[in-house]
Amino acid sequence: MSYADEVYKATCRKILEEGFSDEGLDVRPHWADGTPAHTIKTFGVVNRYDLSREFPIMTLRRTYWKSAVDELLWIWQKKSNRIADLGSHVWDEWAGEDGTIGKAYGYQLGIKHHYKEGDFDQVDRALFDLKHNPASRRILTNIYNFEDLHEMNLYPCAYSMTFNVTGNKLNAILNQRSQDMLTANNWNVVQYAVLTHMMAQVSGLQVGELVHVIADCHIYDRHIPAVKAMLELEGYDAPTFHVDETVTDFYAFTKDSFSMENYQYHPFDFEIPMAI
């Protein structure tokens, strides 16, 4: 069983056995039929993944990691908010008439800010500091811009990354305000594990830990049967993750710069309704 499987099982069991149910309370999310989408949740989950030991991808079900990487590059490389720039359709329901998701995600990362060393957007500033001032304790990004929230079609869920160099290893903390455990958990973990690999490689560093901090960690009511079925499975060993070591420019990575060797996973026979 992969370590990501172990973490996933432990987190879901904690939610199901000890979590708080908002059944009977007023909630914002709803199902396509108009029914309130209730959850069982745990507050303040912290999961740690040592990327130097194993790549954190689940095998209890398939994670479509190429699509996850494509979305990551859309946000962090293209710094785009246009769904036409994205290979998948994961953002289609949040697109406005202008074909964008508003001033959200990649848009925020692409805004330039003035520093004494010059003008940088958030990504380029992090890359600059990792190369020129790796001992800094100020290397972070944050896309939860209160001034622009009213122009975002979805408030950012994964909103902040903090990078910290210890010796020759790059560690990172992903902060997430809300996490749907069935549909999004491993998708996000895979994305930001790949990002940490990317940032480390172009900065001449080795990967260390990815720490995932989730404020509201929940399972939707209509997802519980699928989650319980996954908890009964015995996972496979983690695949071997490969990065094209010839890439030295952050903006030269493509989704084909990464590969998984021996990725085995269980079939997933459940239809997943999406709460909106």
Sequence and secondary structure as in RCSB ss.txt:
>XXXX:A:sequence
MSYADEVYKATCRKILEEGFSDEGLDVRPHWADGTPAHTIKTFGVVNRYDLSREFPIMTLRRTYWKSAVDELLWI
WQKKSNRIADLGSHVWDEWAGEDGTIGKAYGYQLGIKHHYKEGDFDQVDRALFDLKHNPASRRILTNIYNFEDLH
EMNLYPCAYSMTFNVTGNKLNAILNQRSQDMLTANNWNVVQYAVLTHMMAQVSGLQVGELVHVIADCHIYDRHIP
AVKAMLELEGYDAPTFHVDETVTDFYAFTKDSFSMENYQYHPFDFEIPMAI
>XXXX:A:secstr
  HHHHHHHHHHHHHHHH EE TTS  S B TTS B  EEEEEEEEEEEETTT     SSS   HHHHHHHHHHH
HTS   BGGG SSSTTGGG  TTSB BS THHHHT  EEETTEEE HHHHHHHHHHH TT S  EEE   GGGGG
GBSS  SEEEEEEEEETTEEEEEEEEEEEETTTTHHHHHHHHHHHHHHHHHHTT EEEEEEEEEEEEEEEGGGHH
HHHHHHT       EEEE TT  SGGG  GGGEEEES              
